Amino acid sequence: MHIAPQYTREALNSHRGMQKASLEIDTQLPNINLQQYFGVAEALHRYFYRLDIADHQVRNNFRQCQRLLGMPLD
């Protein structure tokens, strides 16, 4: 949702909608590799509910999400 254009944000009310939007945004911003970051963030989201990821992977995924949020969009 951080980098989604306003028209896309309205479709981000489900996991499927977010995945579809990430595919579309990824084509518009190829220098970011949003699909990779979306997968990392989605794994963290699953972890929040299930605690099924090793601690080192949680830290790594969190760092990658921080990197994505700090990226310039141009």
Secondary structure as UniProt FT lines:
FT   HELIX           6..9
FT   TURN            10..11
FT   HELIX           15..28
FT   TURN            30..32
FT   HELIX           34..50
FT   HELIX           55..69
//
